[in-house]
């Protein structure tokens, strides 16, 4: 899982870094290091917790010979995530 994938997943969910850190039970500074383009070191446990939080919200991490990405698979049972996703899908006024 790359920092770019984490940022893309957050964008699909309309989550801030603070929200993801809260959901994953990780420090905000650790999440910022994970999302950094500079390849800063992060504990494997942090990566695992972030991955689990995003997957629980409906994110699928994709890796193939053509590259890496993320996909939003389904709605979640988390009411806040459903509300955020609904805001994202509405057409601009």
MDTraj code that builds the backbone (N, CA, C; nanometers):
import mdtraj as md
import numpy as np

residues = "UNK UNK UNK UNK UNK UNK UNK UNK UNK UNK UNK UNK UNK UNK UNK UNK UNK UNK UNK UNK UNK UNK UNK UNK UNK UNK UNK UNK UNK UNK UNK UNK UNK UNK UNK UNK UNK UNK UNK UNK UNK UNK UNK UNK UNK UNK UNK UNK UNK UNK UNK UNK UNK UNK UNK UNK UNK UNK UNK UNK UNK UNK UNK UNK UNK UNK UNK UNK UNK UNK UNK UNK UNK UNK UNK UNK UNK UNK UNK UNK UNK UNK UNK UNK UNK UNK UNK UNK UNK UNK UNK UNK UNK".split()
xyz = np.array([
    [0.0855, -0.1166, 0.0000],
    [0.0000, 0.0000, 0.0000],
    [0.0901, 0.1229, 0.0000],
    [0.0637, 0.2121, -0.0940],
    [0.1451, 0.3326, -0.1059],
    [0.0728, 0.4537, -0.0467],
    [0.1492, 0.5580, -0.0214],
    [0.0901, 0.6825, 0.0255],
    [-0.0103, 0.7373, -0.0739],
    [0.0202, 0.7227, -0.2014],
    [-0.0710, 0.7701, -0.3059],
    [-0.2038, 0.6937, -0.3004],
    [-0.1987, 0.5636, -0.2754],
    [-0.3216, 0.4850, -0.2636],
    [-0.4031, 0.5289, -0.1421],
    [-0.3356, 0.5587, -0.0322],
    [-0.4062, 0.6032, 0.0878],
    [-0.4754, 0.7365, 0.0603],
    [-0.4058, 0.8289, -0.0034],
    [-0.4668, 0.9590, -0.0352],
    [-0.5857, 0.9418, -0.1293],
    [-0.5730, 0.8535, -0.2281],
    [-0.6838, 0.8284, -0.3214],
    [-0.8030, 0.7663, -0.2486],
    [-0.7757, 0.6739, -0.1591],
    [-0.8830, 0.6102, -0.0828],
    [-0.9557, 0.7119, 0.0043],
    [-0.8795, 0.7993, 0.0678],
    [-0.9422, 0.9040, 0.1489],
    [-1.0296, 0.9940, 0.0631],
    [-0.9831, 1.0245, -0.0571],
    [-1.0615, 1.1094, -0.1477],
    [-1.1923, 1.0410, -0.1862],
    [-1.1885, 0.9108, -0.2139],
    [-1.3111, 0.8373, -0.2483],
    [-1.4109, 0.8390, -0.1334],
    [-1.3602, 0.8358, -0.0121],
    [-1.4461, 0.8346, 0.1063],
    [-1.4801, 0.9749, 0.1562],
    [-1.4124, 1.0750, 0.1003],
    [-1.4282, 1.2134, 0.1451],
    [-1.3874, 1.2274, 0.2921],
    [-1.2795, 1.1609, 0.3298],
    [-1.2274, 1.1631, 0.4658],
    [-1.1067, 1.2549, 0.4734],
    [-1.0936, 1.3251, 0.5838],
    [-0.9738, 1.4022, 0.6127],
    [-0.8686, 1.3089, 0.6714],
    [-0.7468, 1.3593, 0.6800],
    [-0.6422, 1.2815, 0.7463],
    [-0.6800, 1.2559, 0.8920],
    [-0.7390, 1.3554, 0.9548],
    [-0.7777, 1.3409, 1.0951],
    [-0.8805, 1.2293, 1.1131],
    [-0.9764, 1.2233, 1.0223],
    [-1.0804, 1.1199, 1.0310],
    [-1.0204, 0.9809, 1.0124],
    [-0.9336, 0.9654, 0.9134],
    [-0.8718, 0.8346, 0.8913],
    [-0.7853, 0.7959, 1.0105],
    [-0.7079, 0.8881, 1.0631],
    [-0.6242, 0.8568, 1.1793],
    [-0.7110, 0.8102, 1.2960],
    [-0.8251, 0.8766, 1.3143],
    [-0.9175, 0.8378, 1.4212],
    [-0.9738, 0.6987, 1.3966],
    [-1.0186, 0.6723, 1.2740],
    [-1.0763, 0.5406, 1.2410],
    [-0.9728, 0.4289, 1.2536],
    [-0.8484, 0.4583, 1.2141],
    [-0.7429, 0.3563, 1.2158],
    [-0.6742, 0.3450, 1.3517],
    [-0.7072, 0.4366, 1.4424],
    [-0.6438, 0.4384, 1.5747],
    [-0.4927, 0.4542, 1.5638],
    [-0.4498, 0.5476, 1.4775],
    [-0.3078, 0.5776, 1.4624],
    [-0.2879, 0.7272, 1.4850],
    [-0.1656, 0.7654, 1.5155],
    [-0.1327, 0.9062, 1.5332],
    [-0.1413, 0.9782, 1.3994],
    [-0.1888, 1.1012, 1.4026],
    [-0.1983, 1.1809, 1.2807],
    [-0.0615, 1.1979, 1.2163],
    [0.0423, 1.2159, 1.2960],
    [0.1765, 1.2306, 1.2400],
    [0.2214, 1.1034, 1.1674],
    [0.1833, 0.9879, 1.2188],
    [0.2179, 0.8616, 1.1527],
    [0.1463, 0.8505, 1.0183],
    [0.0195, 0.8914, 1.0134],
    [-0.0547, 0.8879, 0.8876],
    [0.0076, 0.9846, 0.7865],
    [0.0459, 1.1017, 0.8325],
    [0.1095, 1.1986, 0.7422],
    [0.2402, 1.1434, 0.6869],
    [0.3147, 1.0713, 0.7690],
    [0.4386, 1.0082, 0.7206],
    [0.4062, 0.9022, 0.6155],
    [0.3029, 0.8237, 0.6392],
    [0.2627, 0.7204, 0.5446],
    [0.2225, 0.7811, 0.4102],
    [0.1505, 0.8927, 0.4130],
    [0.1030, 0.9565, 0.2905],
    [0.2104, 1.0403, 0.2211],
    [0.3220, 1.0612, 0.2864],
    [0.4270, 1.1458, 0.2323],
    [0.4853, 1.0893, 0.1029],
    [0.5192, 1.1776, 0.0116],
    [0.5851, 1.1379, -0.1139],
    [0.7344, 1.1117, -0.0930],
    [0.7855, 1.1476, 0.0237],
    [0.9292, 1.1336, 0.0492],
    [0.9678, 0.9955, 0.0989],
    [0.8737, 0.9053, 0.1116],
    [0.9044, 0.7693, 0.1528],
    [0.9522, 0.7591, 0.2964],
    [0.8901, 0.8349, 0.3850],
    [0.9289, 0.8319, 0.5254],
    [0.8887, 0.6984, 0.5882],
    [0.9694, 0.6512, 0.6792],
    [0.9439, 0.5224, 0.7426],
    [0.8213, 0.5234, 0.8333],
    [0.7467, 0.4143, 0.8271],
    [0.6267, 0.3972, 0.9095],
    [0.6255, 0.2525, 0.9584],
    [0.5850, 0.2323, 1.0822],
    [0.5763, 0.0963, 1.1368],
    [0.4745, 0.0129, 1.0588],
    [0.5060, -0.1143, 1.0439],
    [0.4141, -0.2055, 0.9740],
    [0.2771, -0.2082, 1.0405],
    [0.2740, -0.1998, 1.1729],
    [0.1464, -0.1996, 1.2449],
    [0.0591, -0.0822, 1.2048],
    [0.1204, 0.0330, 1.1829],
    [0.0464, 0.1521, 1.1391],
    [-0.0124, 0.1292, 1.0010],
    [0.0684, 0.0766, 0.9115],
    [0.0215, 0.0488, 0.7751],
    [-0.0959, -0.0489, 0.7792],
    [-0.0828, -0.1523, 0.8600],
    [-0.1885, -0.2532, 0.8711],
    [-0.3181, -0.1926, 0.9254],
    [-0.3076, -0.1076, 1.0273],
    [-0.4280, -0.0468, 1.0854],
    [-0.4962, 0.0476, 0.9865],
    [-0.4181, 0.1226, 0.9106],
    [-0.4753, 0.2126, 0.8102],
    [-0.5439, 0.1308, 0.7013],
    [-0.4785, 0.0249, 0.6557],
    [-0.5370, -0.0603, 0.5526],
    [-0.6707, -0.1191, 0.6004],
    [-0.6725, -0.1695, 0.7220],
    [-0.7951, -0.2303, 0.7759],
    [-0.9088, -0.1289, 0.7855],
    [-0.8775, -0.0077, 0.8304],
    [-0.9813, 0.0953, 0.8428],
    [-1.0393, 0.1301, 0.7057],
    [-0.9539, 0.1422, 0.6065],
    [-1.0012, 0.1756, 0.4720],
    [-1.0794, 0.0595, 0.4107],
    [-1.0314, -0.0613, 0.4292],
    [-1.1037, -0.1777, 0.3763],
    [-1.2395, -0.1925, 0.4443],
    [-1.2475, -0.1644, 0.5736],
    [-1.3753, -0.1725, 0.6451],
    [-1.4748, -0.0698, 0.5913],
    [-1.4236, 0.0392, 0.5354],
    [-1.5095, 0.1427, 0.4781],
    [-1.5452, 0.1148, 0.3321],
    [-1.4954, 0.0034, 0.2766],
    [-1.5328, -0.0352, 0.1405],
    [-1.4261, -0.0141, 0.0360],
    [-1.3034, 0.0122, 0.0764],
    [-1.1944, 0.0349, -0.0189],
    [-1.1248, -0.0976, -0.0507],
    [-1.0967, -0.1184, -0.1791],
    [-1.0189, -0.2341, -0.2249],
    [-0.8885, -0.1815, -0.2825],
    [-0.7770, -0.2356, -0.2372],
    [-0.6465, -0.1981, -0.2904],
    [-0.6144, -0.2898, -0.4068],
    [-0.5729, -0.2302, -0.5175],
    [-0.5489, -0.3031, -0.6418],
    [-0.4021, -0.2926, -0.6789],
    [-0.3445, -0.4055, -0.7199],
    [-0.2080, -0.4051, -0.7700],
    [-0.2013, -0.5032, -0.8869],
    [-0.1504, -0.4551, -1.0006],
    [-0.1375, -0.5407, -1.1182],
    [-0.0095, -0.5036, -1.1908],
    [0.0145, -0.5688, -1.3003],
    [0.1308, -0.5381, -1.3822],
    [0.1249, -0.3977, -1.4411],
    [0.0057, -0.3412, -1.4434],
    [-0.0117, -0.2071, -1.4999],
    [-0.0028, -0.0971, -1.3952],
    [0.0004, -0.1325, -1.2682],
    [0.0134, -0.0316, -1.1642],
    [-0.0677, -0.0642, -1.0411],
    [-0.0820, 0.0373, -0.9570],
    [-0.1552, 0.0231, -0.8312],
    [-0.2680, 0.1238, -0.8276],
    [-0.3721, 0.0903, -0.7524],
    [-0.4842, 0.1821, -0.7393],
    [-0.5748, 0.1413, -0.6257],
    [-0.6903, 0.2066, -0.6198],
    [-0.7921, 0.1751, -0.5209],
    [-0.9283, 0.1793, -0.5878],
    [-1.0222, 0.1091, -0.5278],
    [-1.1594, 0.1057, -0.5780],
    [-1.2531, 0.1095, -0.4582],
    [-1.3626, 0.1834, -0.4727],
    [-1.4654, 0.1878, -0.3686],
    [-1.5671, 0.0807, -0.4039],
    [-1.5746, -0.0248, -0.3241],
    [-1.6569, -0.1405, -0.3573],
    [-1.8035, -0.1275, -0.3192],
    [-1.8306, -0.0793, -0.2017],
    [-1.9678, -0.0837, -0.1530],
    [-1.9887, 0.0196, -0.0452],
    [-2.1132, 0.0417, -0.0172],
    [-2.1469, 0.1289, 0.0944],
    [-2.1132, 0.0567, 0.2238],
    [-2.0845, 0.1312, 0.3241],
    [-2.0466, 0.0755, 0.4534],
    [-2.1624, 0.0881, 0.5518],
    [-2.1510, 0.0221, 0.6614],
    [-2.2535, 0.0340, 0.7648],
    [-2.2294, 0.1572, 0.8520],
    [-2.1141, 0.2225, 0.8362],
    [-2.0826, 0.3425, 0.9139],
    [-2.1668, 0.4595, 0.8633],
    [-2.2568, 0.5134, 0.9449],
    [-2.3451, 0.6206, 0.8984],
    [-2.2693, 0.7443, 0.8517],
    [-2.1579, 0.7780, 0.9150],
    [-2.0826, 0.8969, 0.8740],
    [-2.0212, 0.8771, 0.7360],
    [-1.9703, 0.7567, 0.7074],
    [-1.9140, 0.7299, 0.5760],
    [-2.0224, 0.7376, 0.4697],
    [-2.1424, 0.6854, 0.4996],
    [-2.2530, 0.6941, 0.4035],
    [-2.2887, 0.8395, 0.3777],
    [-2.2909, 0.9199, 0.4834],
    [-2.3241, 1.0614, 0.4686],
    [-2.2180, 1.1316, 0.3837],
    [-2.0899, 1.1055, 0.4103],
    [-1.9819, 1.1666, 0.3337],
    [-1.9882, 1.1259, 0.1870],
    [-2.0141, 0.9979, 0.1616],
    [-2.0218, 0.9497, 0.0236],
    [-2.1409, 1.0109, -0.0482],
    [-2.2514, 1.0291, 0.0212],
    [-2.3689, 1.0925, -0.0392],
    [-2.3407, 1.2355, -0.0797],
    [-2.2672, 1.3076, 0.0022],
    [-2.2290, 1.4449, -0.0323],
    [-2.1440, 1.4467, -0.1577],
    [-2.0565, 1.3485, -0.1710],
    [-1.9647, 1.3434, -0.2845],
    [-2.0394, 1.3183, -0.4147],
    [-2.1473, 1.2402, -0.4113],
    [-2.2172, 1.2020, -0.5339],
    [-2.3176, 1.3065, -0.5823],
    [-2.3567, 1.3985, -0.4975],
    [-2.4553, 1.4976, -0.5385],
    [-2.3992, 1.5897, -0.6447],
    [-2.4830, 1.6276, -0.7391],
    [-2.4420, 1.7212, -0.8427],
    [-2.4276, 1.8610, -0.7821],
    [-2.3317, 1.9387, -0.8335],
    [-2.3162, 2.0741, -0.7804],
    [-2.4392, 2.1577, -0.8069],
    [-2.4705, 2.2503, -0.7145],
    [-2.5888, 2.3353, -0.7275],
    [-2.5609, 2.4527, -0.8173],
])
top = md.Topology()
chain = top.add_chain()
for i, resn in enumerate(residues, 1):
    res = top.add_residue(resn, chain, resSeq=i)
    for name in ("N", "CA", "C"):
        top.add_atom(name, md.element.get_by_symbol(name[0]), res)
traj = md.Trajectory(xyz[None], top)
